[in-house]
Amino acid sequence: MVGRGRPSSTLYIVRAGRVETSYDGGERLVGAGASFGELCVLGLSTVSLVDATCAVQSDFFFIHRDRFLNAFPTYRRSWRRWRRA
């Protein structure tokens, strides 16, 4: 589903099912309500930092970076200000 090191700009939120995730810190089996891709949707990473594979049939909510930035137009300005502080 998602491969570590591959380009990504999407936040995934597990709506139903189970997803096996692996990352530098280890592995986890996550379910409804879990998310991954936060750094990509925020623009803090351009590649996925996690491998994610559906363990069973799963359903997701997802948000692409462009939709996120359209929904929160002041995010970039706020982030730049925060980083300078």
Buried (B, 14 or more C-beta within 10 A) or exposed (E): BBEBEEEBBBBBBBEEBBBBBEBEEEEBEBBEEBBBBEBBBBBEBEEBBBBBEBEEEBEBEEBBBEBBBEEEEEEEEEEEEEEEE
